[in-house]
């Protein structure tokens, strides 16, 4: 016997059993592994070292028995790893429990003392495939609290075979009530419970579509999600299209200092400044939101259907031109890049592994300004299944090529410009790196800098602002001041250089406090209260000039605030320089929005766009030599200002204010 390859800590949590099925290793701790490449393929969201896993990939199912107060039997789709149903079940016992498959859909489970037999209706019994597709409009009109509202979804059999024993399940969340459901033009056996409805159909022919109508209400003011899942006795070849989401809005759109509660727990959130939307990574494992991301437009209330991205998305970042969304995972040792707005997979970036501690996961992602193909990644070697993740070597990637940063094991990374990267490492401080198109070079370390827990910081105008209140000089590391407020500390902060304000989050059980501080005097200016409990916060984002959002493990708060100006402040061109055949334009004081550079040959000529749009995070733009340029918000487009240049003349700094 010869060992041909090995990788430490790949199974995670230890004490697990493994089974080899159809070329994959299924570990009872929740991980699925390719034994040939030793790659982590996925990880279940409810992994436990004492769990029992029964892998049935031929039937597109994984049955997972996990310890709880009474134990649970969880049924997953083996392709998407989305949870299809949760059922109470006897609790497995460490080292002595096991499970087996029998008959067409039978499950045998023993806990070391007793044997339990059951039939699982979600395990397909017919090998002939039938692809069930569920579609719905996630965006619903605003209704009153307590008012019944009828919603609609469609279930269609895309073939290639008829589907028998079709089961359609509609589920709501806490504080919602489902009161009726029907399948139009189709006989069904309907069961209605408070928060769930099931409709059983004898069959759906190839190409046949059924309209499902269901009536629900919300007993509290909130945006409440409902899931629609369709299964049958046939194996479904596409697990990504047999569920959909509908959001019942029992609360109006966000208004000044009045927040909307969206009851979708998240692991991550990012603001898409180009389109004025929020992209969230729901924390639920259940279909359709499990292992997916979805977009929310706070201005219009439009909500997208969830888009499946991979096992347990946990980090999100968007390039400043709005071209790419980067997704990091708890269940995959990689970052995936998606083109926007279509959310099409564009690139997979492997994160690698440590020879001792195992595979690397993304714990923070930053995109280089003006370079949408380059990212810095803070990496850890243990996923969220562990209570003690360990940071490891930072990754810096040009597309999928690691440029190999030679030091720093940060928990947070931030760009100050296209040429400078800051990496915060607990107990050490800030590592400063110079960045070029082909290299990343360490320059210095700034010691005695500390952040809140979990650590987070922002950069603006030469200063670093930490979520626990400390403000440091980004060049020297000197402590410049402190925002004085009570913890526990939340994510952020958000810094608005135009108004000279920084916003920090003070977390509470049933009330969150947003505090505004002066970035120069460090004194408190005002506060904004957000009532409600949102679990463990993970992100604090700005989606418009006065629009904010807080995301947590049990929901998202979306609101407008008086703490920030609602109109754009004065745009400034801080400087202009000419080198060779290009002009470098430095910007400051940009309010949130999308900007463009345009040129024309004379004042009365036709304007044409130069380069790609950019957002307020951009400090410098380089363009070819221009005759006349203007810069301004593209959405909505304001009045313009011009910088004219005669041959051989140098452009002068311009500080003309722009308005909407």
C-alpha positions as CSV (number, residue, x, y, z in Angstrom):
1,X,0.0,0.0,0.0
2,X,1.4,3.4,-1.0
3,X,0.1,6.8,0.0
4,X,-0.3,8.8,-3.2
5,X,-1.6,12.1,-1.8
6,X,-2.8,13.7,1.5
7,X,-4.2,16.9,2.8
8,X,-4.6,17.7,6.5
9,X,-7.8,18.8,8.1
10,X,-9.8,18.4,4.9
11,X,-12.7,16.5,6.6
12,X,-13.1,19.1,9.4
13,X,-14.4,18.6,12.9
14,X,-12.8,15.1,13.1
15,X,-14.7,12.0,14.5
16,X,-16.6,11.8,11.2
17,X,-17.4,8.7,9.0
18,X,-16.9,8.8,5.3
19,X,-18.5,7.0,2.4
20,X,-17.4,6.8,-1.2
21,X,-20.3,7.1,-3.7
22,X,-20.0,7.8,-7.4
23,X,-16.5,9.2,-7.3
24,X,-17.0,11.5,-4.2
25,X,-16.3,11.2,-0.5
26,X,-19.3,12.1,1.7
27,X,-18.2,12.9,5.3
28,X,-20.7,12.9,8.1
29,X,-19.3,16.2,9.3
30,X,-21.0,17.7,6.2
31,X,-18.2,17.9,3.7
32,X,-18.2,16.5,0.2
33,X,-14.7,15.9,-1.3
34,X,-13.1,14.8,-4.6
35,X,-10.6,12.1,-3.5
36,X,-8.6,12.5,-6.7
37,X,-7.8,16.2,-6.5
38,X,-8.5,16.5,-2.7
39,X,-10.7,19.4,-3.5
40,X,-13.6,20.5,-1.2
41,X,-16.7,20.3,-3.4
42,X,-19.3,21.5,-0.9
43,X,-20.3,21.6,2.7
44,X,-23.7,21.2,4.2
45,X,-24.9,24.2,6.3
46,X,-25.9,22.1,9.3
47,X,-22.7,20.0,9.7
48,X,-22.0,18.4,13.0
49,X,-19.4,15.9,14.2
50,X,-22.0,13.5,15.6
51,X,-24.3,13.6,12.6
52,X,-25.1,10.7,10.3
53,X,-25.1,11.2,6.5
54,X,-26.8,8.9,3.9
55,X,-25.7,10.0,0.4
56,X,-28.0,9.0,-2.5
57,X,-26.6,10.9,-5.5
58,X,-28.3,8.5,-7.9
59,X,-31.6,9.8,-6.5
60,X,-30.4,13.4,-6.3
61,X,-30.7,13.4,-2.5
62,X,-28.7,13.5,0.7
63,X,-30.3,12.5,4.0
64,X,-28.7,14.1,7.0
65,X,-29.4,13.2,10.6
66,X,-28.2,15.9,12.9
67,X,-28.3,16.3,16.7
68,X,-30.8,18.8,18.1
69,X,-33.1,18.9,21.1
70,X,-34.9,15.9,19.6
71,X,-32.8,15.4,16.5
72,X,-33.7,16.2,12.9
73,X,-33.8,14.4,9.5
74,X,-32.8,16.9,6.8
75,X,-33.4,16.1,3.1
76,X,-31.1,17.9,0.7
77,X,-30.9,18.1,-3.1
78,X,-27.5,16.6,-3.8
79,X,-26.8,19.0,-6.7
80,X,-27.6,22.3,-5.1
81,X,-27.3,21.2,-1.5
82,X,-30.4,23.2,-0.8
83,X,-32.5,21.9,2.1
84,X,-35.9,20.6,0.8
85,X,-37.5,19.6,4.1
86,X,-36.8,19.3,7.8
87,X,-38.5,16.6,9.9
88,X,-38.2,15.8,13.7
89,X,-36.3,12.5,14.2
90,X,-34.6,10.6,17.0
91,X,-31.2,12.1,17.8
92,X,-28.1,10.2,16.5
93,X,-25.6,9.1,19.1
94,X,-21.8,9.5,18.7
95,X,-19.9,6.5,17.2
96,X,-22.9,4.1,17.4
97,X,-25.5,5.5,15.0
98,X,-26.0,4.6,11.3
99,X,-28.4,4.7,8.4
100,X,-29.2,2.7,5.2
101,X,-31.4,3.0,2.2
102,X,-33.9,0.3,1.4
103,X,-36.6,-0.3,-1.2
104,X,-37.6,2.6,-3.5
105,X,-37.6,5.4,-0.9
106,X,-37.1,3.7,2.5
107,X,-34.8,4.9,5.2
108,X,-33.4,2.7,8.1
109,X,-31.8,4.5,11.0
110,X,-30.4,3.1,14.3
111,X,-29.2,5.1,17.3
112,X,-27.3,2.2,18.8
113,X,-30.3,0.9,20.7
114,X,-33.3,1.1,18.4
115,X,-34.0,0.6,14.7
116,X,-36.3,3.1,13.0
117,X,-37.8,2.6,9.5
118,X,-39.6,5.2,7.4
119,X,-40.3,6.1,3.8
120,X,-39.2,9.6,2.6
121,X,-41.6,11.0,0.0
122,X,-39.0,13.4,-1.3
123,X,-36.7,10.5,-2.5
124,X,-37.6,9.9,-6.2
125,X,-38.8,6.4,-6.9
126,X,-38.7,6.6,-10.8
127,X,-35.5,6.8,-12.7
128,X,-37.0,8.4,-15.8
129,X,-36.2,12.1,-15.4
130,X,-38.7,14.9,-15.3
131,X,-37.6,18.6,-14.9
132,X,-40.1,20.6,-12.9
133,X,-39.7,24.4,-13.2
134,X,-41.1,26.8,-10.7
135,X,-41.5,30.5,-11.6
136,X,-43.0,33.4,-9.7
137,X,-42.8,37.2,-9.4
138,X,-40.9,37.8,-6.2
139,X,-42.0,41.5,-6.2
140,X,-45.4,42.0,-4.7
141,X,-47.4,45.2,-4.0
142,X,-47.5,46.7,-0.5
143,X,-50.4,45.5,1.6
144,X,-51.7,46.3,5.1
145,X,-50.6,44.3,8.1
146,X,-53.1,41.5,8.7
147,X,-54.6,41.8,5.2
148,X,-54.9,38.7,3.2
149,X,-53.2,38.8,-0.2
150,X,-53.3,36.3,-3.0
151,X,-50.1,35.4,-4.7
152,X,-49.3,33.2,-7.7
153,X,-46.6,30.8,-8.9
154,X,-46.4,28.5,-11.9
155,X,-45.1,24.9,-12.0
156,X,-44.3,23.4,-15.4
157,X,-42.9,20.1,-16.4
158,X,-40.1,20.6,-18.9
159,X,-39.8,16.9,-19.6
160,X,-38.5,14.7,-21.1
161,X,-41.0,12.4,-19.2
162,X,-44.2,12.8,-17.4
163,X,-44.0,13.6,-13.7
164,X,-46.2,11.6,-11.3
165,X,-46.9,12.1,-7.6
166,X,-46.2,15.9,-7.9
167,X,-45.9,17.6,-4.5
168,X,-46.0,21.4,-4.4
169,X,-45.2,23.0,-1.0
170,X,-45.6,26.7,0.0
171,X,-44.0,27.8,3.2
172,X,-43.9,31.1,5.1
173,X,-41.9,32.4,8.1
174,X,-42.7,33.4,11.6
175,X,-45.6,35.9,11.9
176,X,-47.1,34.9,8.6
177,X,-50.3,32.8,8.0
178,X,-51.3,30.8,4.9
179,X,-55.1,30.5,4.7
180,X,-55.8,29.0,1.3
181,X,-54.3,27.4,-1.8
182,X,-55.4,25.9,-5.1
183,X,-54.0,24.5,-8.3
184,X,-56.1,26.1,-11.1
185,X,-57.7,23.5,-13.5
186,X,-56.1,20.6,-11.7
187,X,-57.4,18.2,-9.1
188,X,-55.3,18.3,-6.0
189,X,-55.2,17.1,-2.4
190,X,-54.6,20.3,-0.4
191,X,-53.4,20.5,3.2
192,X,-53.3,23.9,4.8
193,X,-51.4,24.7,8.0
194,X,-50.6,28.1,9.6
195,X,-47.3,28.6,7.8
196,X,-47.3,25.9,5.1
197,X,-49.5,24.5,2.4
198,X,-49.0,21.3,0.4
199,X,-50.8,20.4,-2.9
200,X,-50.5,16.8,-4.2
201,X,-51.2,16.3,-7.9
202,X,-51.4,12.9,-9.6
203,X,-49.2,13.9,-12.5
204,X,-48.0,16.6,-14.9
205,X,-47.6,15.8,-18.5
206,X,-44.6,16.9,-20.5
207,X,-45.1,20.6,-21.3
208,X,-48.0,20.9,-18.9
209,X,-48.1,24.0,-16.6
210,X,-50.3,24.5,-13.5
211,X,-51.0,27.9,-11.9
212,X,-50.8,27.8,-8.1
213,X,-52.6,30.5,-6.1
214,X,-52.2,30.9,-2.4
215,X,-53.5,33.4,0.1
216,X,-51.4,34.7,3.0
217,X,-51.0,37.5,5.4
218,X,-48.4,39.0,7.7
219,X,-49.3,39.8,11.3
220,X,-46.4,42.3,11.6
221,X,-45.0,45.1,9.6
222,X,-42.3,43.5,7.5
223,X,-41.3,42.1,4.1
224,X,-42.0,38.4,4.5
225,X,-40.6,35.7,2.1
226,X,-42.6,32.6,1.0
227,X,-41.0,29.7,-0.8
228,X,-42.6,27.4,-3.4
229,X,-40.9,24.1,-4.0
230,X,-42.1,21.4,-6.5
231,X,-40.9,17.7,-6.4
232,X,-42.2,14.5,-8.0
233,X,-41.5,10.8,-8.0
234,X,-39.2,11.3,-10.9
235,X,-35.5,12.3,-10.7
236,X,-35.2,16.0,-11.5
237,X,-32.1,16.6,-13.7
238,X,-32.0,20.3,-12.8
239,X,-32.2,21.1,-9.1
240,X,-31.7,24.8,-9.6
241,X,-35.1,25.7,-11.1
242,X,-37.7,23.7,-9.0
243,X,-38.2,26.4,-6.4
244,X,-39.0,30.1,-6.3
245,X,-39.5,33.0,-3.8
246,X,-42.4,35.5,-3.3
247,X,-42.1,38.4,-0.9
248,X,-45.2,39.7,0.8
249,X,-44.7,43.4,1.6
250,X,-46.7,44.4,4.7
251,X,-44.6,47.5,5.0
252,X,-44.1,50.5,2.6
253,X,-40.9,51.5,0.9
254,X,-38.1,52.9,3.1
255,X,-38.6,56.5,4.1
256,X,-36.7,59.0,6.2
257,X,-35.8,57.4,9.6
258,X,-38.4,54.7,9.0
259,X,-36.9,51.3,8.3
260,X,-38.2,48.4,6.4
261,X,-37.6,44.9,7.9
262,X,-36.9,42.2,5.3
263,X,-37.2,38.9,7.1
264,X,-34.4,37.2,5.1
265,X,-31.4,36.3,7.3
266,X,-28.1,36.9,5.6
267,X,-24.4,36.0,5.8
268,X,-23.3,38.9,3.7
269,X,-24.6,42.0,1.9
270,X,-23.1,44.5,-0.5
271,X,-24.4,47.7,-2.2
272,X,-24.3,47.9,-6.0
273,X,-23.8,51.6,-6.4
274,X,-24.0,51.4,-10.1
275,X,-27.6,50.2,-10.0
276,X,-28.7,51.4,-6.6
277,X,-29.5,47.9,-5.3
278,X,-28.5,45.7,-2.5
279,X,-27.2,42.1,-3.1
280,X,-27.6,39.8,-0.2
281,X,-26.5,36.2,0.5
282,X,-29.3,34.6,2.6
283,X,-28.1,32.4,5.5
284,X,-30.9,29.9,5.2
285,X,-30.1,26.5,3.8
286,X,-33.6,25.8,2.5
287,X,-34.6,26.3,-1.2
288,X,-34.9,28.6,-3.0
289,X,-32.7,31.0,-1.1
290,X,-30.1,28.5,0.2
291,X,-26.7,28.7,-1.5
292,X,-27.9,31.7,-3.5
293,X,-27.8,35.5,-3.7
294,X,-30.6,37.9,-4.5
295,X,-30.9,41.6,-5.3
296,X,-33.2,44.2,-3.7
297,X,-33.9,47.6,-5.0
298,X,-34.8,49.8,-2.0
299,X,-36.1,52.7,-4.2
300,X,-38.6,50.7,-6.2
301,X,-39.1,47.6,-4.0
302,X,-38.2,45.3,-6.8
303,X,-36.8,42.0,-5.6
304,X,-35.1,39.4,-7.8
305,X,-35.5,35.6,-7.6
306,X,-32.5,34.0,-5.8
307,X,-29.6,33.0,-8.1
308,X,-27.8,29.8,-7.1
309,X,-24.0,30.5,-6.7
310,X,-22.5,27.6,-4.6
311,X,-22.1,26.1,-1.2
312,X,-22.7,28.6,1.6
313,X,-21.9,32.1,0.2
314,X,-20.4,34.2,2.9
315,X,-18.5,37.2,1.4
316,X,-19.6,39.7,-1.3
317,X,-17.7,42.4,-3.1
318,X,-18.5,44.5,-6.3
319,X,-16.0,46.2,-8.6
320,X,-16.3,49.9,-8.7
321,X,-17.4,49.9,-12.3
322,X,-20.3,47.6,-11.4
323,X,-19.1,45.0,-13.9
324,X,-18.4,42.1,-11.5
325,X,-19.7,40.5,-8.3
326,X,-17.2,38.4,-6.3
327,X,-18.6,35.7,-4.0
328,X,-16.6,34.0,-1.2
329,X,-17.9,30.8,0.5
330,X,-17.9,28.9,3.8
331,X,-18.4,25.7,1.8
332,X,-15.9,26.2,-1.1
333,X,-12.3,27.0,-1.1
334,X,-12.6,29.5,-3.9
335,X,-14.0,32.9,-5.0
336,X,-16.5,32.9,-7.9
337,X,-16.8,36.0,-10.1
338,X,-20.2,36.8,-11.7
339,X,-20.8,39.4,-14.5
340,X,-23.5,42.0,-13.7
341,X,-26.3,42.6,-14.0
342,X,-27.1,39.1,-15.5
343,X,-25.4,37.2,-12.6
344,X,-23.6,34.9,-15.1
345,X,-20.6,32.9,-13.7
346,X,-17.5,34.4,-15.3
347,X,-14.5,33.0,-13.4
348,X,-13.6,30.6,-10.6
349,X,-10.6,31.6,-8.4
350,X,-9.1,28.7,-6.4
351,X,-7.9,29.9,-3.0
352,X,-5.6,27.0,-2.3
353,X,-4.7,25.3,1.0
354,X,-2.3,25.4,3.9
355,X,-0.2,22.3,4.2
356,X,-1.0,21.9,7.9
357,X,-4.4,23.5,8.6
358,X,-6.3,22.6,5.4
359,X,-8.1,24.4,2.7
360,X,-8.5,28.2,2.6
361,X,-11.8,30.1,2.7
362,X,-12.5,33.8,2.0
363,X,-13.2,35.9,5.1
364,X,-13.0,39.3,3.3
365,X,-12.7,40.5,-0.3
366,X,-11.6,43.9,-1.7
367,X,-11.6,44.8,-5.4
368,X,-8.8,47.1,-6.7
369,X,-10.2,50.5,-7.7
370,X,-10.3,50.9,-11.5
371,X,-9.1,47.2,-12.0
372,X,-12.2,45.0,-11.8
373,X,-10.1,41.8,-12.4
374,X,-7.9,42.2,-9.3
375,X,-8.9,41.3,-5.8
376,X,-7.3,41.0,-2.4
377,X,-8.7,38.1,-0.2
378,X,-8.3,37.6,3.5
379,X,-8.2,33.8,4.0
380,X,-8.9,31.5,6.9
381,X,-8.2,27.8,7.2
382,X,-11.4,26.7,9.1
383,X,-14.9,27.4,7.9
384,X,-17.7,28.7,10.1
385,X,-18.4,25.2,11.3
386,X,-15.6,25.9,13.8
387,X,-15.9,28.4,16.6
388,X,-12.2,29.2,16.1
389,X,-11.4,30.0,12.5
390,X,-7.7,30.7,11.9
391,X,-6.5,33.5,9.6
392,X,-3.9,32.6,7.1
393,X,-1.8,34.1,4.3
394,X,-3.5,36.9,2.3
395,X,-4.2,36.2,-1.4
396,X,-3.9,38.7,-4.2
397,X,-5.3,37.7,-7.5
398,X,-5.2,39.0,-11.0
399,X,-8.1,37.1,-12.5
400,X,-7.3,33.6,-11.2
401,X,-3.5,34.1,-10.8
402,X,-2.2,34.6,-7.3
403,X,0.5,37.3,-7.3
404,X,1.8,35.9,-3.9
405,X,1.8,38.5,-1.2
406,X,4.8,37.6,0.9
407,X,3.3,38.3,4.4
408,X,0.2,39.2,6.5
409,X,-2.6,37.0,7.7
410,X,-5.4,39.6,7.8
411,X,-9.0,39.5,8.9
412,X,-9.9,42.6,6.8
413,X,-8.5,44.2,3.6
414,X,-9.1,47.7,2.1
415,X,-7.8,49.6,-0.8
416,X,-7.0,53.3,-0.3
417,X,-6.3,53.8,-4.0
418,X,-5.4,51.7,-7.0
419,X,-1.8,51.7,-5.7
420,X,-2.1,51.1,-2.0
421,X,-3.7,48.2,-0.1
422,X,-4.2,48.0,3.7
423,X,-4.5,44.6,5.5
424,X,-5.5,44.5,9.2
425,X,-4.1,41.6,11.2
426,X,-5.2,41.2,14.8
427,X,-2.4,41.6,17.4
428,X,-0.1,43.0,14.7
429,X,-1.8,46.0,13.1
430,X,-2.0,47.3,9.6
431,X,0.2,45.9,6.8
432,X,0.7,48.4,4.0
433,X,1.3,47.2,0.4
434,X,2.1,48.9,-2.8
435,X,0.2,47.5,-5.8
436,X,1.0,47.6,-9.5
437,X,-0.5,45.8,-12.5
438,X,2.0,42.9,-12.0
439,X,3.0,42.8,-8.4
440,X,2.2,43.5,-4.7
441,X,5.0,44.6,-2.4
442,X,5.0,45.0,1.3
443,X,6.1,48.5,2.5
444,X,5.6,48.8,6.2
445,X,3.5,47.8,9.2
446,X,1.7,50.1,11.5
447,X,1.6,48.7,15.1
448,X,-0.7,49.2,18.1
449,X,-3.9,49.4,16.1
450,X,-6.9,47.6,17.3
451,X,-10.5,47.0,16.1
452,X,-13.8,45.8,17.5
453,X,-15.0,42.3,17.4
454,X,-15.5,41.2,14.6
455,X,-12.9,43.7,13.2
456,X,-13.8,46.1,10.5
457,X,-12.5,49.4,9.2
458,X,-12.9,52.0,6.4
459,X,-10.6,54.4,4.7
460,X,-11.2,58.0,3.7
461,X,-8.9,61.0,3.0
462,X,-5.8,59.6,4.6
463,X,-7.5,58.2,7.7
464,X,-8.5,54.7,8.9
465,X,-11.8,54.5,10.8
466,X,-12.4,51.4,12.9
467,X,-15.7,49.9,14.0
468,X,-14.8,50.3,17.7
469,X,-14.3,54.0,17.2
470,X,-10.5,54.5,16.8
471,X,-9.2,56.8,14.0
472,X,-5.6,56.4,12.8
473,X,-3.4,58.1,10.3
474,X,-3.1,55.8,7.3
475,X,0.6,56.7,6.6
476,X,2.0,56.9,10.2
477,X,-0.4,54.8,12.2
478,X,-0.7,57.6,14.7
479,X,-4.0,57.6,16.7
480,X,-5.8,60.8,15.7
481,X,-8.9,60.5,17.8
482,X,-11.8,58.3,19.0
483,X,-15.5,58.1,18.4
484,X,-16.9,57.6,21.9
485,X,-19.9,55.2,21.9
486,X,-21.0,52.0,23.5
487,X,-20.5,48.5,22.1
488,X,-21.1,45.8,21.2
489,X,-19.7,47.1,17.9
490,X,-21.3,46.4,14.6
491,X,-19.9,46.3,11.0
492,X,-18.7,49.4,9.2
493,X,-18.1,52.2,9.7
494,X,-19.5,54.3,6.7
495,X,-17.5,57.5,6.0
496,X,-19.0,60.3,4.0
497,X,-16.1,62.7,3.2
498,X,-18.4,65.2,1.5
499,X,-20.3,65.9,4.7
500,X,-17.4,65.2,7.0
501,X,-19.3,62.5,8.9
502,X,-18.7,58.9,9.9
503,X,-21.5,56.5,10.9
504,X,-20.9,53.6,13.3
505,X,-23.2,50.9,14.7
506,X,-23.8,50.2,18.3
507,X,-25.6,46.8,18.5
508,X,-28.4,46.1,20.9
509,X,-30.9,43.3,21.6
510,X,-34.0,45.0,20.3
511,X,-32.6,48.4,19.2
512,X,-29.7,49.3,17.1
513,X,-28.1,52.8,17.3
514,X,-26.5,54.5,14.3
515,X,-24.2,57.2,15.6
516,X,-22.9,60.1,13.4
517,X,-19.5,61.6,14.3
518,X,-17.6,64.5,12.9
519,X,-14.5,63.1,11.1
520,X,-12.4,66.1,12.1
521,X,-13.4,66.8,15.7
522,X,-14.5,63.2,16.5
523,X,-17.5,64.6,18.4
524,X,-20.9,63.0,18.2
525,X,-23.4,64.9,16.0
526,X,-26.6,62.8,16.1
527,X,-28.1,59.3,16.2
528,X,-30.6,57.2,14.3
529,X,-32.5,54.4,16.1
530,X,-33.4,51.2,14.3
531,X,-35.8,49.1,16.3
532,X,-35.9,45.3,16.0
533,X,-33.7,42.3,16.4
534,X,-31.6,41.2,13.4
535,X,-29.4,38.5,15.0
536,X,-25.7,38.7,14.4
537,X,-24.8,41.6,12.1
538,X,-22.5,41.1,9.2
539,X,-22.7,44.2,7.0
540,X,-23.5,47.9,7.0
541,X,-24.0,49.4,3.6
542,X,-25.0,52.7,1.9
543,X,-27.2,52.2,-1.1
544,X,-28.0,55.9,-1.9
545,X,-27.0,59.3,-0.7
546,X,-29.2,59.0,2.4
547,X,-30.0,55.3,2.1
548,X,-28.5,52.7,4.6
549,X,-29.0,49.0,5.3
550,X,-28.0,46.7,8.1
551,X,-27.9,42.9,7.5
552,X,-27.9,40.2,10.1
553,X,-28.5,36.5,10.6
554,X,-32.3,37.0,11.0
555,X,-33.1,39.9,8.7
556,X,-32.2,43.1,6.9
557,X,-33.1,46.7,8.0
558,X,-33.4,49.1,5.0
559,X,-33.9,52.8,5.7
560,X,-33.2,56.4,4.8
561,X,-31.5,58.6,7.4
562,X,-31.2,62.2,8.3
563,X,-27.6,61.6,9.4
564,X,-26.4,62.0,5.8
565,X,-27.2,64.6,3.1
566,X,-29.8,63.4,0.6
567,X,-28.4,65.6,-2.2
568,X,-25.0,65.4,-3.8
569,X,-22.4,67.7,-2.3
570,X,-19.9,69.6,-4.4
571,X,-17.9,67.5,-6.8
572,X,-14.3,68.5,-7.0
573,X,-11.5,67.7,-9.4
574,X,-8.6,67.7,-7.1
575,X,-6.0,67.8,-9.8
576,X,-5.2,67.0,-13.4
577,X,-1.8,65.9,-14.9
578,X,-0.6,64.9,-18.4
579,X,1.8,62.1,-19.1
580,X,2.6,61.0,-22.6
581,X,-0.7,60.5,-24.4
582,X,-3.0,60.4,-21.4
583,X,-4.6,62.7,-18.9
584,X,-4.9,61.7,-15.2
585,X,-7.9,63.3,-13.4
586,X,-8.0,63.1,-9.6
587,X,-11.4,63.3,-7.9
588,X,-12.6,64.1,-4.4
589,X,-15.9,64.8,-2.7
590,X,-17.8,62.4,-4.9
591,X,-21.3,61.6,-3.6
592,X,-22.7,58.0,-4.1
593,X,-23.7,57.4,-7.7
594,X,-22.3,56.5,-11.1
595,X,-20.0,58.9,-12.9
596,X,-18.8,59.1,-16.5
597,X,-16.1,61.0,-18.4
598,X,-17.2,62.5,-21.8
599,X,-15.4,64.4,-24.5
600,X,-16.2,66.5,-27.5
601,X,-14.3,68.7,-30.0
602,X,-15.9,72.0,-29.1
603,X,-18.6,73.4,-26.8
604,X,-21.3,72.9,-29.3
605,X,-20.2,69.5,-30.4
606,X,-21.6,66.0,-29.7
607,X,-20.5,64.4,-26.4
608,X,-19.2,60.8,-26.3
609,X,-18.3,58.7,-23.4
610,X,-14.6,57.9,-22.6
611,X,-13.8,54.7,-20.8
612,X,-16.2,52.9,-18.4
613,X,-18.5,54.4,-15.7
614,X,-17.1,54.6,-12.2
615,X,-18.5,55.2,-8.7
616,X,-17.6,57.5,-5.8
617,X,-14.9,55.2,-4.6
618,X,-12.7,56.1,-7.6
619,X,-9.9,58.5,-6.7
620,X,-8.3,58.8,-10.2
621,X,-9.2,58.1,-13.8
622,X,-6.8,58.0,-16.7
623,X,-8.0,58.7,-20.2
624,X,-6.5,59.6,-23.6
625,X,-5.9,63.2,-24.4
626,X,-9.2,65.1,-24.5
627,X,-10.3,68.3,-26.2
628,X,-13.1,68.9,-23.6
629,X,-14.3,66.8,-20.7
630,X,-17.0,66.8,-18.1
631,X,-17.7,64.5,-15.2
632,X,-20.9,64.0,-13.4
633,X,-23.5,61.6,-12.0
634,X,-24.9,59.4,-14.8
635,X,-28.1,58.5,-12.8
636,X,-29.6,61.1,-12.8
637,X,-27.5,63.2,-15.1
638,X,-26.7,66.6,-13.6
639,X,-25.6,69.8,-15.3
640,X,-22.0,69.5,-16.5
641,X,-18.8,71.4,-16.2
642,X,-16.0,71.6,-18.8
643,X,-12.2,71.5,-18.7
644,X,-11.0,72.9,-22.0
645,X,-7.5,72.4,-23.3
646,X,-5.7,74.1,-26.1
647,X,-2.8,72.1,-27.7
648,X,0.2,72.3,-25.3
649,X,-1.8,73.8,-22.4
650,X,-2.1,72.0,-19.1
651,X,-5.6,71.4,-17.6
652,X,-6.2,73.3,-14.4
653,X,-7.9,72.0,-11.2
654,X,-11.7,72.7,-11.4
655,X,-14.0,73.1,-8.4
656,X,-17.3,74.0,-10.1
657,X,-20.2,72.5,-8.1
658,X,-22.6,70.2,-9.8
659,X,-26.3,69.8,-9.2
660,X,-28.9,67.1,-10.0
